[in-house]
Amino acid sequence: MEAIAPLLRSYPTKHYDKGQIILCQDAEPQACYIIQSGFVKTYTITAEGDEKPVSFDTKFDVFPVAWAFGKAMVADCYHQAYTDCELYQVPRDDFLGYIQTKPKIVYRFMHYMLDRCLDYQAHVRSLEQAKAADKILHALNFLTHRFGKKVARSRVRMMLPLTQQDLANFLGLTRETTGTQLKQLQRKGVIDYHQQKYLVHQDKLDDLLDQK
């Protein structure tokens, strides 16, 4: 979504501290939010009060997309600063007008939305796995592809500072089960992790996924 960078030059950014709520579910947004830096967590809350992350967003990601394109009157999720972050707030008419008048931007935005759709499908696949170990393998695979930075031929650092609790909530697991499975993957040499920092040995992760 770097293609919309020229549009963003007309708008200042607003800072949000880690943990700060940006937009509440069922609230009517006043603008489209576009991330300049940092990470934003999108989640819902169940009737039992449990938090269920839907996605994690980063630079140039746009939310709430359904409202931006007139498919919803209000935000359908909570959006919270996962880290300190800077966001652009662009009036919806300006955002849509910029996209609609530039065919190349429309094409690139279509690819962006396709990538997001594939991310959501990968999340669903991870949830469909019967075993906790397989859920985590699939989740690490697509999170690494989305947020990874290659540091060696077969090693990828995940830039998203994901907590064990959020990974557990993301997959419908307990924190204890998630911690146990991560330790097993670390013993197998699939990952190294410390204080929300993950280094994934992609070749070993691929080998395990191929065995499933």
N, C-alpha and C positions, 0 to 999 in steps of 0.2 A: 504493500500500500504506500510505498514511497512516492508513488505517482501523484498523491494528493498533497505532497509537500508544498508546492506553490500556493495552494489555497490557504494553508495554515499560516503562512507568513503574515496574513492580515489579522491574526488573532493572538492575544497574549495567552500564556499558560497560567494555570492555577495549581498551586502546590497542595498535595494531600499527604498527611502524615500516615505512616504505617498503622493499619487498623481502623482508619477513619472511614465511615460510611460515605460513599460518593452519591449513591442513588438507592432509594428504598424500593422494594417490590410494591407494586400498585400505585407508586407515585407517578405523576405526570411530568416527564422530563421537560426541561426548558431549552435543551439544546442537544446536539449530538456530541458525545465525548470521544475524543481521539487521543490515544496515549502518546506522549512525547518521550517519557522515560519511566522506568519502573515496571511493576507488575500489579495487575488488578485481578481480584478473585470475584467470579460470578457464582452465586449460589442461591439455593432456595432453603426454606425451613419447613420441615414436615409438621404434621399435626401434633406429633409427639415432642416437637421442639428440637429435633435433630437437624444439624446443618448438612446440606448435601451440595458440595461443589459441582458446578456444571462445567466450568472452564476456568482457565487462567489465561489472562490476556497480557500482551506486551506491546512494544513500540509499534505505532501506526494501526493497532487494532481499534475498531470502532464499536461503540455500544451506546444505547440499546438498538440493535439492528432492526428488530421488528417494528419498533416505534418510528425509527428513522424513515422507513419505507411505507409508513401508513398501515402496517398490518396489525398494530395494537395501539390502543389509546393511552396505555400506561406501561411502565416497566414491568416485565414479567419475572424479574429476578432482583436480588440484591446485588449491588456492585460495591466492593470494598477495596481500599488500598491494601494490597498484600505486602508491599514495601512502600517506602516513601516514593511518591511518584508525581510527575508533572503531566497535566492533561490540558488539551485544547478543548474549548467549548464553542462549537460552531453551530449557528442557527440552522435548523433543518432545511429551510428553503435555500440557504446558501450552499449547503452540502450537496443537496440533490441537484441544484442548478448547475453546479460545477461538474458533476458527473455526467449529467444528461447532455451537456453541450459539447462533450469531448469524447468521440467514439473510442479513441485509444484508451481513455480512462475507463470507459464502460467495460471494454474487453479485459483490462487488467483487474478491475473490480470483480468481474465474473470469476476470474481465476482465484482471486482472494477468497471469495465466498465458497468456491469449490473446495479449496484447501481447508476452510473451516468446517465444511460439511464432512470431509474425510476425517478430520480430527474427531468430530462427534461420533462418527461411525466406529472409529477405533476405540473410543471410550466405551461405547455400547458393547463391542466385542470383548473388551476386558471385563466388563460386568457380567457377560454371559458365561464366563469360564466357571466351571463347577468348583475348582480348587483355589484356595487363597493364593498358593504359590503361582498358579497360572494367571490369575488376575493381575498380580504384581508384575510378572514378566511382561505381559502385554501392555500394561500401563507404562512401565519404564521404557518400553520400546517406542511407543508413540510420543511420550513426553520428551524423550531424548531427541527424536527427530524434529519435534517442534521447537524445543528450546536448547538444543545441543550446540556445542562449539567443539569442533574436532581439535584435539591437542596432540594426537599422534595417529599413526596409521589405523589403529583399531580401538582407540580410546576417545571417548566423547565426554566432555564436561557438560552437565545439565546446568544451565544458567538460572533456572527457576529455583529459588531457595525453598524447596518444598519440605514442610514439616511432616513427621510421621503421622500426626493426627489428621492433617489435611489429606494425606495420601490414603489413610484409612477411610475417612469420610467419602473420598472420591470413589472408593471401590466398595463401600458398604461393608467394611471389615472393622474389627476392633483394633485399637492402637497396639494392644499386646500381640495379636496375631501378626499384624503388619511388621512390628519390630522383630519378631522371631523369624519371619520369612526374609527380611532384609539381612539379618545376621547370617542366615544360611547362604544367601547369595554372596555375601562378602567372604565367607569361608571357602566358597567354590571359586572365588576369584572373578566373579561376574561384575561385581561393583566394589567400589571403595566409597564410603560415605562418612561424613563427620559434620555435625552441626549444620544440617540442611544442605550440605554440599555433596553432590553425587558425581562420581567419575565412573562411567559405564564402559566396560570392556565389550565393545559391540560384537566382536567375533564370537565371544563366549555366550553372549546373550542370544545371538542368532542361532548358535548350535543348539541351545536349549529349546528355543522356539521351534526349530526344525524337528525336534524329537517328539513334539506334541501331536 
